[in-house]
Amino acid sequence: MRIDEGAVRAGAAWTAVAATVPYLTLKLLWLTGHPVGAGDPGELDRLWLVNLLTFGMDAIAVALALAFVRPWGRRAPAGLVAFPMWVATGLLGTVLVALPPLLLGTLLVGPEHGDRHDDGKGLDGWIFLLVYGGFAVQGLALITAFVLYARRRWAGLFRERIGDLPRSPTLAVQRGLGCAAALLGLGVAAARVYWAAGGAVGLPVALAQERAVGTAVMNAVIAVMAVAAPAALLVPVFRIRPGRRLLGPLLVAWTAAGSLFGWGCWQTVAFGATATRVTDLRTAVPGLLTLVQTAQVVAGVLVLAVGAVALTERAASERAAFGRAALPGTPDVESPR
């Protein structure tokens, strides 16, 4: 039985839209002064800008889902679709990777290590289920819809092999930037592994004392992403295994680099918003954490830049080959003589 990809894409896109409704509703209630599920309404007031930002991010996710099923989505500029989806894939893909070990760790260790607050000022337990359950469904659905959308719009990428990439005048620059991203990624990974293992140097005192399972899992996942993103990029940049399909390294680099950029930016904003009282030493953000977050973002941007240049050159090469083929009597390949 032949699967109708259009129907699957539409179903996935509308599922992603439906999965955002509970989160958007919760954020709208918080933004309008209704502290549903929050033990400390004052904390929500201090995080008003963060809640507004996350509301906007999920609204963009809805727009992306619609772009994957509406006719205007095919006509939208590639960058206008690709960049926000790159960030969304990184954020939601990280949640999907982190959820299984997080749930397992919570079952084995229990929520007493910082994941539950007994002072009555934290969020109710159902908030976690609503938010991260919604993120999981949204991530699976939105990424599925995007893959099917990309398969239709950029079909060549799903068939091309690494050796098919054109000879590039910027290849030396691409390789240099890829190696720089790898060095930054190794530094980020080392710091994240240290924190995941229980290290406290460089973390806010309050965060280090909590030793939450979720914090450890996220540090471990980001460490993996910090290694995976540049490693996957270097495979096509150095033309390793030219007979291999390009799609595999491209998907890994896309997701992992988006994770580095998205979570690096988000954590910088979140820590900045929650550590506004400089006299509170427990929430003060040490310089090492900021340095790691910055390196994480830069590594993601470097991978994005190299990938964008390589794919732009590939597209230009395809257009040039198509133009030569369209001219009567013009050979597809110029003679080496």
N, C-alpha and C positions, 0 to 999 in steps of 0.2 A: 504494500500500500504506500503510495507516494504522499509524503508529508507536505502540506501546504505551508511554505515558509511565511507567506504573507499573513496567514491566519495566526501562526505561532507568534510572529513579530507583533501583531496587533494585540493578541492576548497578553503577551509579556508587557507591552507598553502600558496597557490599561491596568494591569495588575500593579505595575510600579506606581501609577497615579493613585490607585486606591490605597496602596500601602503608605503613602505620604499623608493621607487625610488625618489619621489620629495624631501624628506628630505635629502637623500644622495647626490642628485644633488646640492641642495642648499649649503650643507656643503662643498662639493668639490669646488664649485665656491668660497666660502669664503676662503677656505684654499689656493687656488691658486691666491688670490689677486683680486677677482672680488666682490666688496661689493654690491651685488644685494640686494635691499630692505633696505639697512642700510644707515642712514643719517650721520654716523660718521665712516669712514673707519678705523681711528686710533683705535677705540674701538675694531674692529674685529681683528686688529693686536695684541692687548693686550690679546685677548681671543683665540689666535691661538691654544694653548694647549687644552683648553676646547672644541673647535670645533673639534679638532682631536680626542679627547676622545669620544665625542658624535657620530662622524662618525664611530668610531670603535664599539661602542655599537649597532648602528643600523646594522652594518655589521654582528655582532654576531646574531642579531635577524633574519637576512636572513639565516644564517647557521642553526639556530634552526628550522626555518620553513622547510628547505630542509630535515633536519633530521627526521621530522615527516612524510615524504612521500617517502623517498628513502630507499632502503633495508639496507644500511649501518647504518641508524638511529636506527634500531632494535638491531644491534650488538654493538653500541657505549656503553661504560661504563655508568652505570646509573648516577653516579655523574657528568660525563661530560655533560650530558643533563640536569639533575635536577637542579644543582646549578645555571647556567646562566638563566634557565627558571624561577627559584625561584625569582631571581632579576628582570627579565623582567616582571613577573606577578605582582610583587610589584610596579614597576615603572608605567607600563601601566595600571594596575588595579586602581591605585590611580588617574590617569588621567581620567579614565572612571567614577569613583565615583565623582570626583571634577567638571567635565565639566557641568553637569546639574545645580548645584547651582551657578557655576561661570557665566554661560550664563544668568540665572535668575537674579542674583545680578547685572550684567552689564546692563540688561534691566531696572531694577528698579532704580538703583542708577546712572547709566551712567558711562562712562569711565573717567570722570574728576577726580576721586579720585586716581590718580597715575597710571592708566592703559593707559593713553595717554600722550605723551610728546609733548609739543608745541614748543620745542626749536629746532626742526628739526634734533636732534641727535639720536632719538630713531629709532626703526625698523618700517617699513611701516605696516599698518594694515593687509595687505594680508599675511604677514609672520605668524602672529598668526593663521589665518585660515588654512594656508597650514600645519604648523607644528602640531598644536593640532588636526586639522581634520584628518591628517595622523596618529597621535598617536591613535586617537579613533578607526579608521578602523583597524589599525595594532593590537591594543590591543584586540579587539573583535575577529579578525580572528586568531591571534596567540594563544590566550588562548583557543579558540574553537578547533583548530588543536591539541593543547597539550592535552586537556582533552580526545579527541578521541584516541590519541596516547597512553596516559596512560591507558585508558580503555582496550586497546588491550595488552599492555605490562605488566601492573600490575592489572589485572582484579580482583584479590582477594580483593584489597583495596576497590573496589566499592561494594562488598557484605558483608564485614566483619563488625561485631558489636563490640562495645567497650569492652564488656565482653569477646570477643574471644581473646583479647590480652594476650600473655603469661605472666606467673608470671616471674617477672624480678628481678635478684639480684641487679640491679642498681636502682630499683624503688624509694628508699629513696633519692638517689642523684637526680634523675629526678624531684621528687617533690620539693626538695630544690631549684634546679635551676629554676624550673617553678615559684615558689614563689618569687625568686629574680627578675625574669623577670617581674612579676606582679608589684612589688614595683617600679622598674625602669619605667615601663609603666605608672603607676599612676603619677609619677613625671613629665614625659614627657607630659602626657595629661594635667596636671594642667598648665604647662608653655604654651603649645600650645593654650589652651582655653583662657588664659589670653591675649595672643598676638592676637588671633582671635577677641577678644572683644574690641581691640583697645589699649591694654597696650603697653607701649613703653620701659619699663625697660628691658635691656638685648639685645635690637636690635640696629643695626647700626642706626645712626641718620637719614641718608638719607632714609633708609627703613621705619623707624617709621614715618617720615614726609609724605611719599607718601600715606600711608593708602590705598593701592591698594586693590580692591575687590579680585583679584586673590590671594594675599598674605593671606588675612583673610580666604578665603575658604580653601586654602591648609593647613593652621594651624589647622583649624577645622577638616579636613579630617584626618590629621596625628594624632590628638588627639583621634579620634575614633579608628584608627588603633592601637594606643598604648594601648588602653583598650582591644580591640578585640583579639589581638594576644595572650597575656598570658591567657586571659579568655578561649579562645577556646582550648589552650594547656592543661589547668588544668582539663578540662572535661575528656579526656581519661587518663591522668596521675593519677588522683584520682578515676578513674573508675566510674564517675558520670553517672547515667542512663545507666547501662551496656547493656541494650537491644536496645539502640539507635545505629543507623549505625555510623561507624567511619568516613565516608566520609564527613559529614557536618562539624564537628569540624576541621577535617584535612584541608579542603578547606579554611576555615576562617583563621586558624592559618598560613597556607601556604601563603595566599595573604597578610594578615596584617603584618606578620613578614617580608616578602619580601619588603613591603612598608617601614617599619621602617628602615631596613638595606639599601635598595636602595636609598631612598630619604635622609636618614641621611648622607650617603657617598657622594651623589651628592651635597647636599647643603654645606657640608664641603669643597669640592673641588671648587665649584662655588664661595663661599664667599672668599675662600683663593685666588682665581685667580683674583677676582675683587677688592680686598682690599689690593693690594700690596704696595700702597703708605701710609706709616705709618704716614706721616705728614698730611694726609687728614683725619681729625677727623670725617667727615661726613660718611665716608665709613669704619672706623675702626670697627672691629668685637669685641664686648665685650666678656668677658670670660664666661658669663652666657649662651649666645647662643651656644658657643662651647661646654660647659658642657652638655647642653640639647641634642645637636646633637650627642655627644659621648654616652650619656645614651641611646639614641634612637637606635644607631647602636648596642650597647652591648645587649640591650633587644632583638633585632632581632636575633643576633647571639645565644643567650641563647635558644630562642625558636627553632631555627634551630638545635642546638646541641642536645637538648632533643628529638626532633622529629626524628632526624637521628639515635640516639641510640635506640629509641623505635622501629623504623621500621627495623633497622638492626637485633635486637633481634627477631622480629617477623619473618623475613626472615629465620634466623638461625633455629628457632623453626619449621618452615614449612619444611625446608630441612631435619631436624632430623626426623620429623614425616614421611616424604616420604621415608627416608632411612629405618626406622623400618618396614614400610609397604612393602617394596620391599624384605625384608628377609623372606624366607619361614618359617612359624610357629611362627613368631614373632608378638605378639599382638600390636595393635596400641597404646594402653594405658597401661602403666606399672601398675601392681597390687599394691595397697596401702600397701599391706602386705610385 
